[in-house]
Amino acid sequence: MRTVCMLANEGADAVLQQVCDAAAVDTAMQNGVNYPLGPLAWADRITPAMVLKVLTNLQQAYGLDRYRPSQLLRRKVAAGTRFFS
């Protein structure tokens, strides 16, 4: 769960910083490392709220910035939306 959530968080940051869109994040991970789902599709499957919860708990437990949730992830949770419709 930690790995999936961290990958989804990094993907969300890439989208936020306009490096690429959500579909490109998932395509890169599926084609590049042969993941069955891209990290943002996984985030949608387990819900962005769960990803945020896991990352928040990890950051509180370890005190490391690597677990800091992406602003885009926070916005998705606040709006009740997902990365893909």
N, C-alpha and C positions, 0 to 999 in steps of 0.2 A: 504494500500500500504506500509506503514511504516513497519508493522509487517512482511509482505511477504518478503520485501527487507532485513530486518534484519535477518530473518531466512535463506534466501539464502546466505547472507554474512557469517553467522556462518557456514553454510554448506560448503561454498567455503574454509573457513579457515581450517575446518576439513580435507578436501581433500588436501589442500596445505601442512598441517602438517603431512600428510600420516597416519592419524587416520583411514581413510577408503576411499573408492572410492565414486564417485558421486552416483552410484546406491545404495550403502549402506546407504548413507545419506537419500535418498528419501524413501527407504524401511523402515528405522527406523521411519521416521516421519509419513508415511502412516499407518504402522502397530502399532506404539507406541501411536500415538495420533489421529489416524483415519482421517488424512488430505486426501482430495480427490486427491491431487497431492503432490509430495515431493517438498521441497523448491527449488531445483535446476531445476526441471521440470517447476515449476512456473517461475523461472528466465528465462529459455529459452522461455517460452510462451510470457512473456512481454518484452523480450530481455535483455541480460546482460547490454547493454548500458543504458536502462531505470533504471535498478536496481542501476547502478553506479550513474546515475544522481540524483535519489531520495536520495541515501545515502550521496552524496556530498552536496546536498542542505540541508539535515538535519544536517550534521556536521557543515556547515557554519552557519546555523540558531541557533543551540543550543551550538555549541562549545564543544561537548562531544565526547570522543574517542569511545564510543559505536557505533557511526555511521561511523567510519573510514572504508572505503572500503578495502576489502581483496585484497592482491596483486594478487591472482589468478583471482579474478573478473576483476581487472584492466588489467591483461594480456589477458583475454578472449576478453574484449572490444577492446583492441589495435590490437589483431590479427583478430578480426571480427569472432570469433568462439563462440560456445555455449558449454554447459556442456555435452550435449548428441548430437550425430550426427543426 
